[in-house]
Amino acid sequence: MSVIHQAHVLPHPFARHNSSRYKSSLSHHPLTSRHPSTDPHPTQPTMALNHNRTYRSASDPDPPPPLTGTLIVTVGANPSTQRTWTLPKSLLARHSTHFAALCASTSLSQTTLQNTTPQAFQNYVDYMHSSIYTLNPHIVGFRPIHQNTLAAILGEELGAKQYSDAAMRQLHAIFEPLSRMWISHARLSPIRAADVEVVCVRTGEGSVLRRLFFDAVTSHWTQTDVLNIGVGTETDADTDVDAGQMGEEVAVTWLELYNRYPGFRDALMESLRMKDAWREALLRPVEEYLKCQGAEEGVIERKGGEAGGGELGGRGRAFARPRPRPRPFHRSTSSRHMRQSVEAREENLGEIMREDEEDEEAVVEEEDFEVDADRPSGPG
């Protein structure tokens, strides 16, 4: 009689078992039990499924309801020249943080902007509707520098950074060509003393727009212009109808600005360190101004890892003065370049003298013709 021994086969851990012993052992296992443990002091955590558990969504909360209604905006300090716009609150809040805060109050129905002109605000309204920065040139006494300056100031005051940046780009594009010309000097500069006065009155210390104007003036002027301020830079006093407090006629000279604003004085004095051939470096690339727009204590990283902050003697200001950026050595010091420069100047001087001689000859001929015409004609 043979005895057959059956080997005990262990169940595979992933196999399904229908035996009552396996189900019983599984139901009492502390990690796989479907029922919470009744032990008041459990030694192992239980993974009980709670079907009544509350789950929170990770999505953003519901957005606030869209703004409805309109806001009446009155612009101008003088009642005789004020203008009024009725604009949707949603349009104003989309482009301006200042208007967004005002429109958050549902009870507000009107506001007044006294420190700007109706023409400047109309340009901003056109920008809100089209998202294109343009200025209306068909106004009395239009000057691109002045109107772009008012646009940049308005953008800063309203918290419309894109609008302000667009205006500063236009100003930089106006300032840059003359700063790159070796014949640049104060009388060729398109910047008036009244333009700098407007910026200094309407902006605070450390303003990026103020820094842009100071750098542009110093890049246009020569060292001689700076040393002779009030003599070689003055003709008649500059006047601007919209200068000062927007509506008052202001007459100001460069010497008055020099004595009135320490920041402007420091910028001019520090620019004396830069030779005339290198003064184009005083006007930085436009991107360096825009990246510091709105910064209270900005520091510009220079090439080579060196950093600097503020104007001369100032701390916590938006800009450091630039490192000299000389022209190529062979262009500035070679005998060939110097000879070409001298020949060009002599040629220009010769052309001017020839034009003067031609003008004098034309005047003499015209006088002779008038004398001959006045003489009585002889007998025929």
C-alpha positions as CSV (number, residue, x, y, z in Angstrom):
1,M,0.0,0.0,0.0
2,S,1.6,3.1,-1.1
3,V,1.2,6.4,0.7
4,I,1.1,9.6,-1.3
5,H,2.4,12.6,0.4
6,Q,0.9,15.9,-0.9
7,A,3.1,18.9,-0.7
8,H,1.7,22.0,1.0
9,V,1.6,24.8,-1.7
10,L,1.6,28.4,-0.4
11,P,-0.9,30.7,-2.2
12,H,0.5,33.2,-4.5
13,P,0.3,36.7,-3.0
14,F,-1.6,38.1,-6.0
15,A,-3.8,35.2,-6.6
16,R,-7.5,35.3,-5.7
17,H,-8.6,32.8,-3.1
18,N,-12.1,31.7,-2.3
19,S,-11.2,29.7,0.8
20,S,-12.9,30.7,3.9
21,R,-9.7,30.5,5.9
22,Y,-8.0,33.0,3.5
23,K,-11.0,35.4,3.7
24,S,-11.1,35.1,7.5
25,S,-7.4,35.9,7.8
26,L,-7.7,38.8,5.4
27,S,-10.7,40.3,7.2
28,H,-8.8,40.4,10.5
29,H,-5.5,41.8,9.0
30,P,-4.9,45.3,10.5
31,L,-3.8,46.9,7.2
32,T,-6.5,45.5,4.9
33,S,-9.5,45.5,7.2
34,R,-12.6,47.2,5.7
35,H,-13.8,48.0,9.2
36,P,-12.2,50.4,11.6
37,S,-10.3,48.8,14.5
38,T,-12.1,48.6,17.8
39,D,-8.8,48.6,19.7
40,P,-8.7,51.8,21.7
41,H,-4.8,51.8,21.4
42,P,-4.0,50.5,17.9
43,T,-0.4,49.6,17.3
44,Q,-0.6,49.9,13.5
45,P,-2.5,52.4,11.4
46,T,-5.7,51.3,9.8
47,M,-6.5,52.1,6.1
48,A,-10.2,52.3,6.5
49,L,-12.2,53.7,3.6
50,N,-14.4,56.6,4.7
51,H,-17.0,57.1,2.0
52,N,-18.3,60.2,3.8
53,R,-15.0,62.1,3.4
54,T,-15.2,65.6,2.0
55,Y,-12.8,66.5,-0.8
56,R,-11.8,70.0,-1.7
57,S,-11.1,71.0,-5.3
58,A,-7.7,72.4,-6.2
59,S,-9.1,74.8,-8.8
60,D,-9.1,78.6,-8.4
61,P,-12.0,80.2,-6.6
62,D,-14.8,81.7,-8.6
63,P,-13.7,84.9,-10.3
64,P,-15.4,88.1,-9.2
65,P,-18.3,89.2,-11.2
66,P,-17.4,91.4,-14.2
67,L,-17.6,95.1,-13.7
68,T,-20.6,96.8,-15.1
69,G,-21.6,100.4,-15.5
70,T,-19.7,103.5,-16.5
71,L,-17.5,106.0,-14.8
72,I,-17.5,109.8,-15.5
73,V,-14.0,111.1,-15.8
74,T,-13.4,114.9,-15.7
75,V,-9.9,116.0,-16.8
76,G,-8.3,119.4,-16.2
77,A,-7.8,121.9,-13.4
78,N,-9.3,124.9,-15.2
79,P,-13.1,124.7,-15.5
80,S,-13.0,126.6,-18.8
81,T,-10.9,124.0,-20.4
82,Q,-12.1,120.8,-18.7
83,R,-13.4,117.9,-20.6
84,T,-15.6,114.9,-19.5
85,W,-15.6,111.3,-20.6
86,T,-18.1,108.6,-19.8
87,L,-16.2,105.3,-20.1
88,P,-17.0,101.7,-19.2
89,K,-15.6,100.6,-15.8
90,S,-14.4,97.3,-17.3
91,L,-12.4,99.1,-19.9
92,L,-10.7,101.4,-17.4
93,A,-10.0,98.6,-14.9
94,R,-8.4,96.5,-17.6
95,H,-5.6,99.0,-18.4
96,S,-5.1,100.9,-15.2
97,T,-4.5,99.7,-11.6
98,H,-5.6,103.1,-10.4
99,F,-9.0,102.8,-12.1
100,A,-9.3,99.2,-11.1
101,A,-9.2,100.2,-7.4
102,L,-11.7,103.0,-8.0
103,C,-14.1,100.8,-10.0
104,A,-14.1,98.2,-7.3
105,S,-16.5,100.4,-5.4
106,T,-19.9,100.0,-7.0
107,S,-21.1,103.3,-5.5
108,L,-18.4,105.5,-7.3
109,S,-19.8,107.1,-10.4
110,Q,-17.4,109.9,-11.2
111,T,-13.8,111.1,-10.6
112,T,-11.5,114.0,-11.6
113,L,-8.0,114.1,-12.9
114,Q,-6.6,117.6,-12.3
115,N,-2.9,117.1,-13.0
116,T,-3.2,116.3,-16.7
117,T,-4.5,117.8,-19.9
118,P,-7.5,116.8,-21.9
119,Q,-5.3,116.2,-24.9
120,A,-3.1,113.8,-23.0
121,F,-6.0,111.9,-21.6
122,Q,-7.6,111.6,-25.1
123,N,-4.5,109.9,-26.3
124,Y,-4.8,107.5,-23.4
125,V,-8.5,106.8,-24.3
126,D,-7.5,106.0,-27.9
127,Y,-4.9,103.6,-26.5
128,M,-7.4,101.8,-24.4
129,H,-9.7,101.3,-27.3
130,S,-7.0,100.2,-29.8
131,S,-4.0,99.0,-27.7
132,I,-1.9,101.1,-30.1
133,Y,0.2,103.9,-28.8
134,T,-0.3,107.0,-31.0
135,L,-0.4,110.7,-30.4
136,N,-2.6,113.3,-32.0
137,P,-0.3,115.7,-33.8
138,H,-3.2,118.0,-34.9
139,I,-3.2,120.2,-31.8
140,V,-1.9,123.7,-31.3
141,G,1.8,123.8,-30.4
142,F,2.3,120.1,-30.7
143,R,5.8,118.9,-29.7
144,P,6.6,115.2,-29.6
145,I,8.9,115.4,-26.6
146,H,6.3,117.3,-24.5
147,Q,3.3,115.1,-25.5
148,N,5.3,111.9,-24.9
149,T,6.4,113.2,-21.6
150,L,2.8,113.9,-20.5
151,A,1.9,110.4,-21.7
152,A,4.7,108.8,-19.6
153,I,3.7,110.8,-16.5
154,L,0.0,109.9,-17.0
155,G,0.9,106.2,-17.3
156,E,2.8,106.3,-14.1
157,E,0.1,108.0,-12.2
158,L,-2.7,105.7,-13.5
159,G,-0.6,102.5,-13.0
160,A,-0.7,101.8,-16.8
161,K,2.8,100.5,-17.2
162,Q,2.5,99.4,-20.8
163,Y,1.3,102.8,-21.8
164,S,4.1,104.5,-19.8
165,D,6.7,102.1,-21.3
166,A,5.5,102.9,-24.8
167,A,5.9,106.6,-24.2
168,M,9.4,106.2,-22.8
169,R,10.4,104.2,-25.8
170,Q,9.3,107.1,-28.0
171,L,11.3,109.6,-25.9
172,H,14.4,107.4,-26.0
173,A,14.1,107.1,-29.8
174,I,14.0,110.9,-30.0
175,F,17.0,111.4,-27.8
176,E,19.3,108.7,-29.1
177,P,20.3,109.9,-32.6
178,L,21.8,113.2,-31.4
179,S,23.7,111.5,-28.6
180,R,25.5,109.4,-31.2
181,M,26.6,112.4,-33.3
182,W,30.1,113.8,-32.7
183,I,28.8,117.3,-33.5
184,S,26.3,117.2,-30.7
185,H,26.1,120.2,-28.4
186,A,23.5,122.0,-26.2
187,R,22.1,124.2,-29.0
188,L,21.3,121.2,-31.2
189,S,19.5,119.4,-28.4
190,P,15.7,119.2,-28.9
191,I,15.2,119.1,-25.1
192,R,14.1,122.4,-23.6
193,A,14.6,123.5,-20.0
194,A,10.8,123.6,-19.7
195,D,10.6,119.8,-20.6
196,V,13.0,119.0,-17.7
197,E,11.0,121.3,-15.4
198,V,7.8,119.4,-16.2
199,V,9.4,116.1,-15.3
200,C,11.0,117.4,-12.1
201,V,7.7,118.9,-10.9
202,R,5.5,115.9,-11.7
203,T,7.9,113.0,-10.6
204,G,9.8,112.2,-7.5
205,E,13.4,111.5,-6.6
206,G,14.6,108.3,-8.2
207,S,12.0,108.5,-11.0
208,V,13.1,106.5,-14.1
209,L,11.6,109.2,-16.4
210,R,13.6,111.9,-14.6
211,R,16.8,109.7,-15.0
212,L,16.1,109.3,-18.7
213,F,15.9,113.1,-19.2
214,F,19.0,113.8,-17.2
215,D,21.0,111.2,-19.1
216,A,19.7,112.5,-22.4
217,V,20.7,116.1,-21.6
218,T,24.2,115.1,-20.5
219,S,24.7,113.0,-23.6
220,H,23.7,115.9,-25.9
221,W,25.9,118.5,-24.2
222,T,29.6,118.8,-24.3
223,Q,31.9,119.4,-21.4
224,T,32.1,123.1,-22.4
225,D,28.3,123.4,-22.4
226,V,28.2,122.0,-18.8
227,L,30.9,124.4,-17.6
228,N,29.3,127.4,-19.3
229,I,25.7,126.7,-18.2
230,G,23.8,129.9,-18.2
231,V,26.1,131.4,-20.9
232,G,26.5,129.2,-23.9
233,T,23.2,127.3,-23.4
234,E,20.8,130.2,-23.1
235,T,19.1,132.2,-25.8
236,D,15.7,133.3,-24.6
237,A,13.9,131.8,-21.6
238,D,12.0,128.6,-22.7
239,T,8.2,128.9,-22.2
240,D,5.7,126.1,-22.2
241,V,2.0,126.6,-21.7
242,D,1.4,123.2,-20.0
243,A,4.5,123.3,-17.8
244,G,4.4,123.4,-14.0
245,Q,1.0,122.6,-12.7
246,M,-0.5,121.9,-16.2
247,G,-2.1,125.1,-17.3
248,E,0.3,127.8,-16.0
249,E,2.7,129.5,-18.4
250,V,6.2,128.9,-17.0
251,A,9.5,130.5,-18.1
252,V,12.6,128.7,-16.9
253,T,16.3,128.7,-17.8
254,W,18.9,125.9,-17.5
255,L,20.7,127.8,-14.8
256,E,17.5,128.0,-12.8
257,L,17.1,124.2,-13.1
258,Y,20.7,123.7,-12.1
259,N,20.2,125.7,-8.9
260,R,16.7,124.3,-8.2
261,Y,17.1,120.5,-8.6
262,P,20.1,118.8,-6.9
263,G,19.7,115.7,-9.0
264,F,20.0,117.6,-12.2
265,R,23.1,119.4,-10.9
266,D,24.7,116.2,-9.8
267,A,24.1,114.6,-13.2
268,L,25.7,117.5,-15.0
269,M,28.7,117.6,-12.7
270,E,29.3,113.9,-12.8
271,S,29.1,113.9,-16.6
272,L,32.3,116.0,-16.7
273,R,34.2,112.8,-16.1
274,M,33.2,111.7,-19.6
275,K,35.1,113.0,-22.6
276,D,33.1,114.5,-25.5
277,A,33.9,111.5,-27.7
278,W,32.4,109.1,-25.2
279,R,29.4,111.0,-24.0
280,E,27.0,108.8,-26.0
281,A,27.5,106.2,-23.3
282,L,25.7,108.5,-20.8
283,L,22.4,107.6,-22.5
284,R,21.7,103.9,-21.6
285,P,19.8,101.4,-23.8
286,V,16.1,101.8,-23.4
287,E,15.6,98.4,-21.9
288,E,17.7,99.3,-18.9
289,Y,15.3,102.1,-18.1
290,L,12.2,100.0,-18.6
291,K,13.4,97.2,-16.3
292,C,13.8,99.6,-13.5
293,Q,10.4,101.3,-14.1
294,G,8.6,101.3,-10.7
295,A,11.5,100.1,-8.7
296,E,12.1,102.0,-5.5
297,E,15.6,100.8,-4.9
298,G,16.9,99.5,-8.2
299,V,20.5,98.5,-8.9
300,I,21.8,98.0,-12.4
301,E,24.3,95.2,-12.8
302,R,27.2,96.3,-14.9
303,K,29.3,94.1,-17.1
304,G,31.8,92.2,-15.2
305,G,29.5,91.6,-12.2
306,E,30.0,95.1,-10.7
307,A,26.9,96.8,-9.3
308,G,26.2,100.3,-8.4
309,G,23.3,102.2,-7.1
310,G,22.0,105.8,-7.1
311,E,23.2,109.1,-8.3
312,L,26.3,110.8,-7.1
313,G,26.1,110.7,-3.3
314,G,22.6,109.1,-3.3
315,R,21.5,105.8,-1.9
316,G,18.5,103.7,-2.9
317,R,17.9,105.4,-6.2
318,A,17.0,103.7,-9.4
319,F,20.1,104.1,-11.5
320,A,23.9,104.0,-11.3
321,R,25.9,106.1,-13.6
322,P,27.2,104.3,-16.6
323,R,30.7,103.0,-17.1
324,P,32.5,104.8,-19.9
325,R,32.0,103.1,-23.2
326,P,34.8,104.4,-25.5
327,R,34.7,104.3,-29.2
328,P,37.1,101.9,-31.0
329,F,40.7,103.0,-30.4
330,H,41.7,103.0,-34.0
331,R,38.8,105.4,-34.8
332,S,39.5,107.9,-32.1
333,T,43.3,108.1,-32.1
334,S,44.7,107.0,-35.4
335,S,46.3,109.6,-37.6
336,R,44.1,108.6,-40.5
337,H,40.9,109.2,-38.6
338,M,42.2,112.5,-37.3
339,R,43.2,113.6,-40.8
340,Q,39.8,112.6,-42.2
341,S,38.1,114.6,-39.4
342,V,40.2,117.7,-40.1
343,E,39.6,117.4,-43.9
344,A,35.9,117.0,-43.3
345,R,35.8,120.1,-41.1
346,E,37.8,122.1,-43.6
347,E,35.5,121.0,-46.4
348,N,32.4,122.0,-44.5
349,L,34.0,125.4,-43.6
350,G,34.9,125.9,-47.3
351,E,31.3,125.2,-48.4
352,I,29.9,127.6,-45.8
353,M,32.3,130.3,-47.0
354,R,31.4,129.7,-50.6
355,E,27.7,129.9,-49.8
356,D,28.3,133.2,-47.9
357,E,30.2,134.6,-50.9
358,E,27.4,133.6,-53.3
359,D,24.8,135.2,-51.0
360,E,26.9,138.4,-50.9
361,E,27.2,138.5,-54.7
362,A,23.5,137.9,-55.0
363,V,22.8,140.8,-52.7
364,V,25.2,143.1,-54.6
365,E,23.6,142.2,-57.9
366,E,20.1,142.8,-56.5
367,E,21.2,146.3,-55.2
368,D,22.8,147.2,-58.6
369,F,19.6,146.1,-60.3
370,E,17.5,148.3,-58.0
371,V,19.9,151.3,-58.6
372,D,19.7,150.8,-62.4
373,A,15.9,150.6,-62.2
374,D,15.7,153.9,-60.3
375,R,17.8,155.8,-62.8
376,P,15.8,157.8,-65.4
377,S,16.1,156.4,-68.8
378,G,17.9,158.4,-71.4
379,P,16.3,159.8,-74.5
380,G,15.2,157.2,-76.8
